[in-house]
Amino acid sequence: MIPMKQLLSIPDSDEPCSIHLKFRDLVECGETQKRTKYANLPAELETFIALQALATHILDPVISKYGTIELTYGFGSAELVRRMLPPKRVAPKLDQHAGFEKNAAGQFICDRLGAACDFLVKGKDMREVALWLFNNTPVDRLYFYGNDKPIHVSFSETGKHQFVELITRDNGRRVPRVVRIP
């Protein structure tokens, strides 16, 4: 694993979280955050640590290989998710965008822990990017939506290293399918 700066307290949003990214990049991305200007800051130190690990182990290698990426969704606080339109576009209990954040009952929003983001490399076939990412980084789960669509990627210390392709059925419903990558 790549060494990371040890966080002992909640960092400032403008503090670097990796070679190429600042924490702000991962919390102030996505259409809902841009539309609402909601601060969307994590409350838990562990979430910042998870975002740092995601940036260091997953995103930095992609940026080093392909250049600039467009983050389309990063950290998703419960309040940000409530503000999303349409409201059923995400699955907070499964998708790891909530990091180590907790609900009102003190339980983790997503038991998978870790951190996740969605991103696009403009002008690149996203299948090529997804396959490179899967074969060259310790991804937890990678969700592939199409050659010209952002990919969802997560990092967790207990990662499953799973490639999931969403297949669109005749009725328009998208169904996840785990794919074996040689």
N, C-alpha and C positions, 0 to 999 in steps of 0.2 A: 504494500500500500504506500501511497505517496504521503510523506509527512505533512501535517497541517499545523498551523499556529493554534496553540491551545487557548480556547476561550474560557475565561473564568467569570465573565459577567456578560450581560446582554450588550452586544456591540452597537455602535452607531450605524445607521443604514448606509452611510457613505464609506464605511470601512471595507477594505478588500476582503473577500471571502475565499479568493483563489487567485491564481496568476492573472486571469483575464476578467474576472467579474467582481462586482461589489454586491453586498447584501441587497442594496436597493434594486439591482437588476432582477433579483428573484422575487421581490415582494411588490414591485411596482410595474408588473407586466400583465398583459391581458386586457381584453376589451372592457371588462367590467370595472377593473381598477382605473383604467384610463377615463372611462365614462363618468364614474362616480367620484373619482379623486379620493376614495376612501384610503386611509393610511395603511391598513392591512398589515400591521406589524405583529409578528409572533409574540406571545407572552412568555413562552418557555425557552430557557437557555438551550435546552436539548434540541429544540427546533432549529435554532441558529446553527448549532453544531452539525445537525443533519443537512442543512442547506449548504454549509461549508464542505461537507463530505461529498455531496452531490456535485457541487461546482468543481471540486478538486479532482475527483475520481472519474467523473462522467463528462461534464461539459468542457473542461479545459482540454482534454485530449481531442474532442470533436473540433473545438475552435482552432487548436494547433494544426489539425489535419485539413479542415475545410475553410477556415477563416470565420468571418462574422456569422453568428447565428441570430435568428429572431426568436426571442422567448415569447411565446403566445399565452402561456399560463404558468405561473410558478407557485409560490406559497398561496394557499387559499384558507384564510381565516373563516370561521363560522359566519361572521357578519358579511364578509365578501360573498360567500356562497349564497346567502339570503338575498343579495342584491343582483344575482345573475339573471339574465333574460336569454332564452327561456329558462325557468328555474330547474328543470330536470336534466341539464346537460352534464352534470358531474355526479360522482358517487363518492362522497366524502368518507364513507365507512370503508371503502376499498382502494381509493386511488392515491393515497399517501401525500396528497397536496397539503394536508393539515399538519404534517410532521408529527411532533410530539404534543400537539395541543390537546387540551381536555375539554370535555363538555361540562355542563352545569353540575352534573353528578360526580365530576372528578374522574371520569373514565376517558381513556384515549379516544379521540374521534375516530381514528383508524388504528386498529390493532396491529397492522402490518408495520407501523412505525417507519423510520427512515424519512426520505423526502422525495418529491417528484416534481417534474416540470414537463411542459410540452414545448417543443421548438421546431423551427423550420430552418433549413439552409437554402436560401433563395438561389434558384438556378440549378439546383442539384436534384437528381432523382433520389427521393427520400428512402426508397428501398435500398439503394446503394449505401446511403448514410446509416440506415438502421442495421444493415448486415455488418458494416464495418464496426459500428458501435458495439453490437452484440459480441462480435468476435475479438474485440480489442480492449474492452473495459469490463469491470465487474458489475454490470447492470443487475438489478434485482428483477424488474419486469420491464419489458419494452412492448408497447402497444403500437402496432403499425396499422394506419388507417387508409393509406393509399400513397402512390408515388409522388403526388403533389400536395400532400397534407402534412401538417405537423405530426411528429411522433411524440408519444408519451413515454417517458423513461423515469425509472425510480432507482434509488440506491438505498440499501439497507445493509447493516453489518451481517445480517442473517439472510442475505439475498437468495432468491430461488433461481436466478439466471434463466429467465423464461422469456421466450419470444412469442407474443400473442398477436395474431392477425385478425382484424375485424372483417368478417365476410358479410356482404350485403345480400340478403335473401331477396327473392322475387317480390315479397310483400314490403320491401324497403327496410325491414328490421335488420340491424347490425348484430351479428352474433360473434362472440370471441372464440377463436380456435388456437390452441397451443400448437406451435409449429416446431418440429425438430430441425435445428440448423446444424449441418455437418461441420 
